């Protein structure tokens, strides 16, 4: 087995969450009724012209900056010609000759702790096609809502040598892009899509093996499984003395194997040429600086900040920065006055558990940073106990205001000696046996007495205060 | 019929304001003349009697605006400029039932001014041709001689204006399609600087070359129309973001001291002797009026045609892919047909031979392995042509020469030889490749047919062109001569 080496290159499409489409003012919105977000430009009507969306190009610039890429200064758009029903102009506007970004890299942490650098060949901005659905009744339906949605295509160098590396690369890429804020990078909604190129060759062979293409892989797990299967299939073919055909395959989930879609006989001829309807664009230093200044703080910077500023462990800091949502929620909770360590514990513990249980994204819950910070403050100032806090947490997941909830449900922790002392005297009067036991040196008796106080206050008494008051009262008897 | 349309806009406007005539009178006259002339001239593809009369009545009811010279004036529009609710075919079978749901930018502007669209004029299919003979809707005839071509591709617009069917018309010019028919019909046609007029709503042929412009009887009318259709449009990002000057402001300034270059290549072999003679006389007139004339050179202009046919056809091959019989226009849809069959059948039946020829030429020029040899090379030639002009314009204000190599030729005479037809655009094409403004005005007659004088200016300097053209027009008064056939 070890006599073969694998070469993997990935092309990742990221859908940008701009307000409008790449070349038309139609809104970009996932899940709207079919063809609602379209206009004459999206329909490719005779006489219409595209207008380039500045935000889309800036999305590409942000991605390029996040992936350590060089930014091209003189950019123009190109037409990629192909005819398909969900592509009404019959060409896609892209950046074939002058991608907005080139020669970048992504660093991944290998399982052995080493860092590996995966080269980024280029990043370009282009428009998405619409969506066909096949009715099976002899006709197909076309939805052009997605048509014209801006995409950034990120093309890696063939630096990836195993399915595991590919997985780590995709995870890292998702995190880097997510922290730019340009995309939700959700595979299930198609805002991140992966095309795979994989070839296998005998170690030391001068030439790369024949490349097999697997299109539109829609989860990282599929990507890894696809590559594991395909790597093995190609090795076996080569060992059996067969040659690998230049083909396009797809991953079949039920059989966990790849299936041949079509054999490529020649390269597709897209007849690229400069898009004459859009003027070329010069990207100035000032523009790049301005875009850079708008880039949100990257995950790596946040990890460092959480460790140095808040004294969090590297592990906790890493968990908090797995998604931009979580990191932003953490920052906002702290900004609202919560103790950073307690905020981190809540997010890593209760909040994550809640998200796992409900299968929700943080943004789709009723949790707010303001409420969580309030909850944490209520614990810290002794208003509620950590035990009471469990109830309050459930309440804030339902969108309730923590302070109001505590008041309405009488959850306020009882710490006032003037209220507790008469109660304690009463309990000591009623439990002479325990008082005697304590006096006789049985320290355990205090535990029983504490329990009685908690019981009579419905658990609202502050255990620390109760303990102190009990000792004081007992000493008097 | 009343001969309204040998008058200029000022005179028509005065009559409207003085209530000697109404907008409805003008619209009726334009419609009646057009219908009457259809058999002989065939200037229109679609006439909108109902829409035009309704619109004219509305304008009359609202009252003619004394400060707006266009109030209540009829016009004709080339049929590749989309008009909301009015069939727009680009002279192609593939769009013969296409009723646009939006207006071109120029139409929005003209409608706002209270102009009345009479109809859509005939043209070469998708503006591909130099004679208005490739139209799916039949050939148009030259205003001066119905056995001759009107030129192309804006032949319908030019013939309508020259025949007195309409005071002015819009055309489009990709390689000479306003100037050449203006020359063949003895009227004023301007191709503005690329980016001067929004292309939003112009059915694309060669996107980097196309430009909408006016065809008029007089120079001043031309300047008036350009003033209202020019300007930046956010929907056409290739349009220029600069204020539109008052083109009439210095139009009477004369040509004294203007430095005029005459390219020797524009008098080389292949240009008819009678055209050369007429143009030389016209240039002598400019000298007489005080212009400083000297010979200049545009050495790469002879490669213009080759470069143009590669670039324009490449862009066209891409622009015309959207016509697939699915969303609008003609569809050869049949029960049980595959998608590919639908595409092939729709396009086989929908496109005419000249359009197919150019799609194939462009597809070939862009294809992998040929791109460098054809498209890229043509783009390099274009750069050389631009720099030829830039050099001349360093010390010249204008370039003068013939618009065409000959006067209008016989209908049908070049049907079998597309390359011969392509050569007709030799003198106009370099202007499109360089994105410059160019005009054709009547320079005189040869064999009873008009000869066009081409005036080329610096980018966005239409004002100087108008000034020179007006000086020549006033010195010769050629616009007072009309075709013998009248309607």
Boltz contact constraints between the chains, C-beta under 6 A:
constraints:
  - contact:
      token1: [A, 40]
      token2: [B, 102]
      max_distance: 6.0
  - contact:
      token1: [A, 44]
      token2: [B, 322]
      max_distance: 6.0
  - contact:
      token1: [A, 46]
      token2: [B, 203]
      max_distance: 6.0
  - contact:
      token1: [A, 47]
      token2: [B, 82]
      max_distance: 6.0
  - contact:
      token1: [A, 47]
      token2: [B, 201]
      max_distance: 6.0
  - contact:
      token1: [A, 47]
      token2: [B, 202]
      max_distance: 6.0
  - contact:
      token1: [A, 47]
      token2: [B, 203]
      max_distance: 6.0
  - contact:
      token1: [A, 49]
      token2: [B, 200]
      max_distance: 6.0
  - contact:
      token1: [A, 49]
      token2: [B, 236]
      max_distance: 6.0
  - contact:
      token1: [A, 51]
      token2: [B, 237]
      max_distance: 6.0
  - contact:
      token1: [A, 79]
      token2: [B, 318]
      max_distance: 6.0
  - contact:
      token1: [A, 81]
      token2: [B, 318]
      max_distance: 6.0
  - contact:
      token1: [A, 89]
      token2: [B, 322]
      max_distance: 6.0
  - contact:
      token1: [A, 90]
      token2: [B, 321]
      max_distance: 6.0
  - contact:
      token1: [A, 90]
      token2: [B, 322]
      max_distance: 6.0
  - contact:
      token1: [A, 91]
      token2: [B, 318]
      max_distance: 6.0
  - contact:
      token1: [A, 269]
      token2: [B, 367]
      max_distance: 6.0
  - contact:
      token1: [A, 269]
      token2: [B, 368]
      max_distance: 6.0
  - contact:
      token1: [A, 271]
      token2: [B, 366]
      max_distance: 6.0
  - contact:
      token1: [A, 271]
      token2: [B, 367]
      max_distance: 6.0
  - contact:
      token1: [A, 273]
      token2: [B, 366]
      max_distance: 6.0
  - contact:
      token1: [A, 273]
      token2: [B, 375]
      max_distance: 6.0
  - contact:
      token1: [A, 276]
      token2: [B, 207]
      max_distance: 6.0
  - contact:
      token1: [A, 276]
      token2: [B, 208]
      max_distance: 6.0
  - contact:
      token1: [A, 276]
      token2: [B, 315]
      max_distance: 6.0
  - contact:
      token1: [A, 277]
      token2: [B, 207]
      max_distance: 6.0
  - contact:
      token1: [A, 278]
      token2: [B, 237]
      max_distance: 6.0
  - contact:
      token1: [A, 279]
      token2: [B, 237]
      max_distance: 6.0
  - contact:
      token1: [A, 279]
      token2: [B, 238]
      max_distance: 6.0
